[in-house]
Amino acid sequence: MTLDIPIAAAGRTEAARALIDQAQDDPVELATVSALDLCVLGGPAHPLFDEPVARAWLRLGNRQRNKVIDSVTESMVHRGLLAGTSPQTGFRHSGGPYSLQPELGLMLAARCRPAFIIVTETEDQTLRTPRFFALGDQAEPVRAVVAELPAAPPSDHGGSSSHASKLGPLGWIYRHVLLSRGTAAEMLAKWTISLPRRSDGPVPSGYLVSAYHPDQENPVGYRLRVRGDGTRARVDSDGDQAAAEYDVEGLREVMLELITRPSR
């Protein structure tokens, strides 16, 4: 599948601006996609991508990968994420051009060319956690934030994700939501003030929250370690000797500072 780049760029104009303006007041659902969808959309080449997914994708043989590309492309067209640029009756020609719907275009713009990324991690590397991609340009580095949230496969999600539980990492589901900076900070605070969620084994002690700059020589920027109990959290940062304690409102202000800091 090839994406029609000029049409994709047009998706960042009027329709995209309307979505960004809407997100300043309320979160905007963009696209919920599977790991297979992301692979077909070039995910392994994005600045941040899950290594288990990339490894599983590369293990596919060329013939199997081409079949998956055709199937996933068809699924994304049926789900309204892609549109063909010329009338088509089938998917016999896998090299045909497609355009991105504005919601998918914004998600990919943030993933492919983020001003920076906020990464949340725990010491348990198997625990999937949210990422936040800053969507902006040179004039305004943070116009909005795209949150990428781990999600469970919905039972009615068709196409490439219908058998997600059998696909391993390739069946992982990612929900993308367009947020204002303030709403992104609030989501980060509420997520990290709580104990990391897991159903078995020891519970990780907290989260490491990092600002990641993929276009800089030293990409890992400011980092915070957050240890929460659901109500309050102790936070320490790079270079600080003492930790400070915050409730969720105070932690929101800390996260807002983290989000706005890279744009200065």
Protein Blocks (a to p, Z undefined) as FASTA:
>chain_A
ZZdfklmmmmmmmmmmmmmmmmmmpccdfbdcdfklmmmnommmpmbdcfklmmmmmmpc
fklmmmmmmmmmmmmmmnopaccfbdcfbjkblmbccdddfklmmmmmmmmmgfbdcddd
dfblkbccddddddddfklmblbccddddddddfklghjllmmmmnmmmlpccddddddf
klmmmmmmmmmmpccddfedjddfbdcdddddfkbfblblcddddddehjaccdddehia
bdcdddfklmmmmmmmmmmmmmZZ
